[in-house]
Amino acid sequence: MGSRRERVRDFSKKMMKYTVSFKPNDVAIRVDGGTNLLDAALAAGVHIDAACGGQGACGKCRVKIKEGSLDSPQTQNLDGEAYRQGIRLACRSSVIGDCTIEIPAASTGPRGLVAQILEMGRSDRRIADLRNVPLAEGWQLSPMAVKVPVRLRAPTAADNVSDLTRFSTALRQQHGLQDVVIEMRCIKAMPQLLRDSDWQVTATCMVDPLKIFEPSGTGEREPWRLVRLEGGDTSGRNLAVAVDVGTTTVCAQLVDLNTGNVLADKTVYNGQIAYGADVITRIVYAQKPGGAKKLQSVVVSSINYVIDELMEETASSKKDISAVAVAGNTTMTHLLLNMETRYIREAPYVPAASCMLLENAVNVGIDLPDCSQLYVFPSVASYVGGDIVSGILGSGVFQKEELTLYMDIGTNGEIVLGNRDWLACAACSMGPAFEGGGIKHGMRADQGAVEGFHINPVTLEPMLVTVGRTKPKGICGSGLISILAELLAAGVIDPKGKFARGLPSERVRQGRYGYEYVLVWAEHGDTGEDIVITEVDIENLIRAKGALFAGCVTLLESLSLTFDDLERVIIAGAFGRYINLEKGQRIGLFPDIPVEKFHFLGNGSLIGARTVCLCRDMLREVERIGKMMTNVELSDNASFMDKYMAALFLPHTETRFFPNVGRYLQENARVVAEARKAR
Amino acid sequence: MGSRRERVRDFSKKMMKYTVSFKPNDVAIRVDGGTNLLDAALAAGVHIDAACGGQGACGKCRVKIKEGSLDSPQTQNLDGEAYRQGIRLACRSSVIGDCTIEIPAASTGPRGLVAQILEMGRSDRRIADLRNVPLAEGWQLSPMAVKVPVRLRAPTAADNVSDLTRFSTALRQQHGLQDVVIEMRCIKAMPQLLRDSDWQVTATCMVDPLKIFEPSGTGEREPWRLVRLEGGDTSGRNLAVAVDVGTTTVCAQLVDLNTGNVLADKTVYNGQIAYGADVITRIVYAQKPGGAKKLQSVVVSSINYVIDELMEETASSKKDISAVAVAGNTTMTHLLLNMETRYIREAPYVPAASCMLLENAVNVGIDLPDCSQLYVFPSVASYVGGDIVSGILGSGVFQKEELTLYMDIGTNGEIVLGNRDWLACAACSMGPAFEGGGIKHGMRADQGAVEGFHINPVTLEPMLVTVGRTKPKGICGSGLISILAELLAAGVIDPKGKFARGLPSERVRQGRYGYEYVLVWAEHGDTGEDIVITEVDIENLIRAKGALFAGCVTLLESLSLTFDDLERVIIAGAFGRYINLEKGQRIGLFPDIPVEKFHFLGNGSLIGARTVCLCRDMLREVERIGKMMTNVELSDNASFMDKYMAALFLPHTETRFFPNVGRYLQENARVVAEARKAR
């Protein structure tokens, strides 16, 4: 809050970039004003013990200001004396100028190690850094639904044409909307509504995607359809919801169709997870009596719930939602639309439909006005769904000359290779591990999810940051990648994912289901028990990353290409705020090619869905992308299985795929061994 | 039934034309073989007493064969002796060759009168004579719904496109149907249906009228929509129902869309008549709480009932009905579609919509498969409805150069003037009199309705023919015209419609509600009471014909035209089999211009509705006709009221409008007076 002057000052500070130097590591990093110090350390690869996720509870992340200053309060864990001496809790401190920070010896990792790593050209990247996100280009705001005020003249004896004719004429004259198909519902409502509202109404018109694809529809005129008529001028309120229906989560954004602004963003679990972790088990369930109906109703409940959340956060009204654009994998969209999924699972794997589908949202049970339209992205094949089509649209892969590998990391791993001229795709079942599914303390990237992780390779003490800096509740995808990579580099686990024995830390222990590493002691967490990662969890993660990597190799080979031919790699998936590219490479999830080629998209499926909401011309591109894509079926592919088996290793059994990672791990092992010896 | 030879012989006889000469009148007429002798006499204007409607019960219509022979059985009313002498009942005799027939003196009218009348160039015309009916030309069978068999190849690993893509491709390759919009219902049904029916299905595709009107739809491709998918090959069964929803009756035809044949024809009362006789009282009723809903449901019940009747008569199944085309006046179609009718009645008389409307038939409550489409003809104005647009389409008025006056006689009298270049229209409330409504013994043109009537001007005995030659039950429209004209010519009523006093017949009497003429004594009728026409009935009929005629004059004058400018007059309306043009002129219902210019169309609204069922290209003409028509509002027109008052006279207060009728009535009065004196 604060005064205007204060806000201006705060804003100015945040717009600046400052250099933070860490002692004794001698590492410096440039960050935005206002960056949390723990985040800055994590980004710089500097270890500071931090056991409570950044909530200021454990008091372990004490640092000392050597030069400059930090915006940091005095807290319970920090007495006045310490505060006067320049001691601060890193997790409670924000960068407000150039500064030098000293980390107590007990809390830092081996000196020189991080510096060496940074020299190797590796650094963390923020997934949410929108300035670097690859997005579709060359489109203007032309929403799929427009709301326009229409002012009519009252009829007279000399001008007593029908209400419909009067309205259509005004719509054309005042807004240039021609040949608008008027739904019967609107025609019926017209006589009373026009008179009750004194001949001032608001028309909601949508383009009909079924018609936009037709050759005859390519003329200048758009295939408008009047779906709603309201009294008065409500044209200022025109919303849409973009939805990514994933196997594990349902992510949604509320979009203002008049401004193009994203008003809110919410994620909930897909209620179907109670009926199976992946699409195959869902299809099996759908074959049971009443099964398909059950799955349909629970996913609709999840959508309704996420929309309610969006409404609550923005104090918006559902009646202003003109459209919902849904992207999801083939099974998800078939289930949502009540379409048979059985033949998706049975060879030769045939989906019911592979075109943009349109329904009234209420027809499938979505709790919106009966004029709200539901647009469902087309699938390409049984295992290459509308989510990937949406991602390719949203990321603009189909517009660029560069040869791009697009990887969507979800319960279903989907891969696209190509550029503006051609697109090939493949899909592999990763399981929900990287979304926290099948992981003992896995969770979605929600408040309290460990999203950043670092380990002191000598003491094996963790540095962890949670979403929202709240008490740790579990681990989300980006956290899992970091944990796996850090445990591997510190030698806590071996390349097969097995725990080393006899390590000098009580955090590595024999648990109920085998060996495990304790990230958070019960006292610092929010769950009443220790938060751990187990050997079983690690197996699941290795299988998931192995499937994805094997898919990439198979797809490349089928086109006689190698990773070196790639000009860009786009990583999509509903991860948390941070994803660590180098750590993803270290565990063999991402290919070992120059980091400059990588781009993080975030939830590409959601971005594509939002794109069509904001730009109706993109509907035509959606159809074109669907038709461009050639599907490479992995399930029948013998070489895929071989490649999958070879990938069940950190980073991979074949060192040729990960030359840089191999060199790093070797060098790292040497430094760690030295540091341990020195201690 | 009979043997093939007999049927061939019967057929040959019927194909021949024969001359029937009547004595003592010395009138001859050429008729088709097989014509009923009473019909032949009626057509020739020869009076034969016939009191029972032609059922052979009263035995009054005895005639004697002078030359030739008749196909005529010996009946109860005719003993062997009389039969041997050549005496026959006219109503039971069919013409099978040239013949001369003598009518007993007691049974015939004044000699020479009829001959004079025939010399004046007048003759009866059959309304149902299809060879002379003016119909839209230049169209070929191209039904609004097509059913085509589609044979698919089962998918394989090498060809696993979606079911929808597979189907659409086959539809294009096998039938040239491109860019077909597939309804969600069909997409959902597809996976299971294709496999259950071993990849052989039948597709029902319809043109989308909402799209056919759009400029972009005028290309070569038609806007097809897949509305139904069935297993196997059912393409042989493709039906439509054309419906005229009138204020008083609902008429329907069952049409085979594959052959263009009319399979059956049925008429029922519009159940709404219980809630008001005309559109105004219906609209008033609709304003009451639940009123509109009630009216909607009863008219739908009538439609459902008439469809059931069509199904029963033809042993057809409703599931084969692809489409229903409905034409009706503006109020009827608004009520049917649940649209507000209030502003139709209130100045400035604005209907809700004036374009072709499309609904799923089930949505309005019509009991048909949920794929069946309901096409509703567009109205032009509040009192110029889709029935008139349909009639102009069906009659081809919009195609011809001749200046045509089109008169649709129903509860609402609708008039169109114009040709292929322009169309002007007007409507006036006639009330249901000519449909039998508000007439003491009025009825629809059903079995037992008096449809033909002649009076012996000396004895005042009637000659009457009923629909189906069954016991008289009441009087239908064509009967009412004849009765009025005959009573006028015989001097039973005066030009104001008042009964003459002191006539020498017990058939003219003071009844409960004033003077009346007894057509049928209770003993010969089917109702247990005498069937009469009252002075009140006659007043109603005069008001009805007066309104129509005043409308015609007003419309002509508004365009600076007179009746003499007309090149054609088309009479439409759901009359019985016969309508007598000369008699219609005599009472001032039809203008007094040469009979050669008249054409009887029958139910033009129904014919137009049938035409669009059979020829989808006509949908475009429907829209064009609606747009071409200029409405001349009569209700605000001061001169219309004057003209209406002037027309409340038989034939009219202004003799200039009916010069020939005037001369005839004068001459007739002289002959009748002489004949009565001679007796």
Chai-1 contact restraints between the chains, C-beta under 6 A:
chainA,res_idxA,chainB,res_idxB,connection_type,confidence,min_distance_angstrom,max_distance_angstrom,comment,restraint_id
A,P155,B,P348,contact,1.0,0.0,6.0,A-B,restraint_1
A,P155,B,V350,contact,1.0,0.0,6.0,A-B,restraint_2
A,T156,B,P348,contact,1.0,0.0,6.0,A-B,restraint_3
A,A157,B,P348,contact,1.0,0.0,6.0,A-B,restraint_4
A,N160,B,P348,contact,1.0,0.0,6.0,A-B,restraint_5
A,N160,B,Y349,contact,1.0,0.0,6.0,A-B,restraint_6
A,N160,B,V350,contact,1.0,0.0,6.0,A-B,restraint_7
A,S162,B,P351,contact,1.0,0.0,6.0,A-B,restraint_8
A,S162,B,A353,contact,1.0,0.0,6.0,A-B,restraint_9
A,S162,B,S354,contact,1.0,0.0,6.0,A-B,restraint_10
A,D163,B,V350,contact,1.0,0.0,6.0,A-B,restraint_11
A,D163,B,A352,contact,1.0,0.0,6.0,A-B,restraint_12
A,L164,B,A353,contact,1.0,0.0,6.0,A-B,restraint_13
A,T165,B,S354,contact,1.0,0.0,6.0,A-B,restraint_14
A,D179,B,E214,contact,1.0,0.0,6.0,A-B,restraint_15
A,V181,B,L210,contact,1.0,0.0,6.0,A-B,restraint_16
A,M184,B,E359,contact,1.0,0.0,6.0,A-B,restraint_17
A,I187,B,A353,contact,1.0,0.0,6.0,A-B,restraint_18
A,K188,B,N338,contact,1.0,0.0,6.0,A-B,restraint_19
A,K188,B,M339,contact,1.0,0.0,6.0,A-B,restraint_20
A,M190,B,A352,contact,1.0,0.0,6.0,A-B,restraint_21
A,P191,B,E340,contact,1.0,0.0,6.0,A-B,restraint_22
A,P191,B,Y343,contact,1.0,0.0,6.0,A-B,restraint_23
A,P191,B,A352,contact,1.0,0.0,6.0,A-B,restraint_24
A,Q192,B,E340,contact,1.0,0.0,6.0,A-B,restraint_25
A,L210,B,V181,contact,1.0,0.0,6.0,A-B,restraint_26
A,E214,B,D179,contact,1.0,0.0,6.0,A-B,restraint_27
A,S216,B,S216,contact,1.0,0.0,6.0,A-B,restraint_28
A,S216,B,G219,contact,1.0,0.0,6.0,A-B,restraint_29
A,S216,B,R221,contact,1.0,0.0,6.0,A-B,restraint_30
A,G219,B,S216,contact,1.0,0.0,6.0,A-B,restraint_31
A,R221,B,S216,contact,1.0,0.0,6.0,A-B,restraint_32
A,N338,B,K188,contact,1.0,0.0,6.0,A-B,restraint_33
A,M339,B,K188,contact,1.0,0.0,6.0,A-B,restraint_34
A,E340,B,P191,contact,1.0,0.0,6.0,A-B,restraint_35
A,E340,B,Q192,contact,1.0,0.0,6.0,A-B,restraint_36
A,Y343,B,P191,contact,1.0,0.0,6.0,A-B,restraint_37
A,P348,B,P155,contact,1.0,0.0,6.0,A-B,restraint_38
A,P348,B,T156,contact,1.0,0.0,6.0,A-B,restraint_39
A,P348,B,A157,contact,1.0,0.0,6.0,A-B,restraint_40
A,P348,B,N160,contact,1.0,0.0,6.0,A-B,restraint_41
A,Y349,B,N160,contact,1.0,0.0,6.0,A-B,restraint_42
A,V350,B,P155,contact,1.0,0.0,6.0,A-B,restraint_43
A,V350,B,N160,contact,1.0,0.0,6.0,A-B,restraint_44
A,P351,B,S162,contact,1.0,0.0,6.0,A-B,restraint_45
A,A352,B,D163,contact,1.0,0.0,6.0,A-B,restraint_46
A,A352,B,M190,contact,1.0,0.0,6.0,A-B,restraint_47
A,A352,B,P191,contact,1.0,0.0,6.0,A-B,restraint_48
A,A353,B,S162,contact,1.0,0.0,6.0,A-B,restraint_49
A,A353,B,L164,contact,1.0,0.0,6.0,A-B,restraint_50
A,A353,B,I187,contact,1.0,0.0,6.0,A-B,restraint_51
A,S354,B,S162,contact,1.0,0.0,6.0,A-B,restraint_52
A,S354,B,T165,contact,1.0,0.0,6.0,A-B,restraint_53
A,E359,B,M184,contact,1.0,0.0,6.0,A-B,restraint_54
